[in-house]
Amino acid sequence: MGDYDPLREYLSRQTKTELVLSFEEIEDLLGFALPRASQRASWWEKERNPENARPQRDAIRDGGYEATRLADGKGVRFRKLSAGRFRG
């Protein structure tokens, strides 16, 4: 089981088109503290180059969402992907 599987499983059960989770809520789901890099928007956004794939991005995409760090830096907005835009 991967470190970010609990996030993937949580997202895959969601039916909302969009949801917001604080960093604390994400850490509670995962059971560990997020790395400092998670404060950067680029850590959450989908990779533009497959060589830059990261396990958190894969988990989010496999859960059916894409992620964007909130402008206030306090959490992450997840938006549901349309059918065909993710593996599942």
BELTAUR-V770391 format. One record per residue. PSI is psi in whole degrees, 0 to 359 (* if undefined). OMEGA is omega in degrees with one decimal (none if undefined). NEAR is the number of other C-alpha atoms within 12 Angstrom. Layout:
# BELTAUR-V770391
psi=PSI omega=OMEGA near=NEAR
psi=PSI omega=OMEGA near=NEAR
This chain:
# BELTAUR-V770391
psi=132 omega=-179.9 near=11
psi=158 omega=-179.1 near=14
psi=326 omega=-174.1 near=21
psi=9 omega=177.7 near=29
psi=321 omega=178.5 near=24
psi=325 omega=176.9 near=26
psi=316 omega=177.6 near=36
psi=313 omega=-179.2 near=32
psi=318 omega=178.6 near=24
psi=311 omega=-178.4 near=26
psi=322 omega=-177.9 near=34
psi=340 omega=178.0 near=27
psi=351 omega=-176.3 near=16
psi=147 omega=178.8 near=21
psi=350 omega=-179.7 near=16
psi=147 omega=176.6 near=17
psi=328 omega=-177.8 near=18
psi=141 omega=174.7 near=20
psi=156 omega=-179.7 near=22
psi=134 omega=175.1 near=25
psi=138 omega=174.0 near=25
psi=163 omega=176.1 near=23
psi=323 omega=179.3 near=28
psi=319 omega=178.0 near=18
psi=320 omega=178.3 near=20
psi=317 omega=178.6 near=30
psi=322 omega=176.8 near=21
psi=318 omega=178.0 near=17
psi=317 omega=-175.4 near=22
psi=328 omega=-177.0 near=24
psi=16 omega=176.7 near=16
psi=162 omega=179.3 near=16
psi=139 omega=175.8 near=18
psi=150 omega=178.0 near=24
psi=162 omega=178.4 near=15
psi=327 omega=-179.3 near=10
psi=338 omega=-178.9 near=14
psi=347 omega=176.8 near=28
psi=345 omega=178.2 near=23
psi=138 omega=179.0 near=20
psi=322 omega=-176.1 near=23
psi=338 omega=-179.7 near=21
psi=332 omega=-176.2 near=27
psi=328 omega=-172.9 near=35
psi=153 omega=-178.8 near=29
psi=147 omega=-178.0 near=31
psi=142 omega=177.2 near=22
psi=344 omega=-178.7 near=13
psi=123 omega=-178.5 near=9
psi=335 omega=178.4 near=11
psi=343 omega=-179.9 near=8
psi=18 omega=-179.4 near=16
psi=142 omega=178.8 near=19
psi=148 omega=-175.9 near=24
psi=325 omega=179.5 near=23
psi=322 omega=178.9 near=33
psi=318 omega=178.1 near=33
psi=317 omega=-179.3 near=32
psi=318 omega=179.9 near=32
psi=313 omega=179.1 near=40
psi=316 omega=-180.0 near=36
psi=338 omega=174.1 near=31
psi=355 omega=175.7 near=33
psi=18 omega=-176.6 near=33
psi=167 omega=165.9 near=42
psi=156 omega=-172.5 near=34
psi=148 omega=174.8 near=36
psi=129 omega=176.3 near=32
psi=138 omega=178.3 near=28
psi=147 omega=-178.8 near=23
psi=329 omega=179.8 near=12
psi=356 omega=176.6 near=14
psi=16 omega=-175.7 near=17
psi=357 omega=-178.3 near=20
psi=195 omega=-174.2 near=26
psi=137 omega=174.8 near=33
psi=129 omega=177.6 near=29
psi=128 omega=178.2 near=35
psi=131 omega=-178.3 near=27
psi=135 omega=175.1 near=28
psi=147 omega=175.1 near=26
psi=157 omega=-179.6 near=16
psi=139 omega=178.3 near=13
psi=350 omega=-179.6 near=12
psi=2 omega=178.6 near=15
psi=158 omega=175.2 near=20
psi=143 omega=177.6 near=17
psi=* omega=none near=18
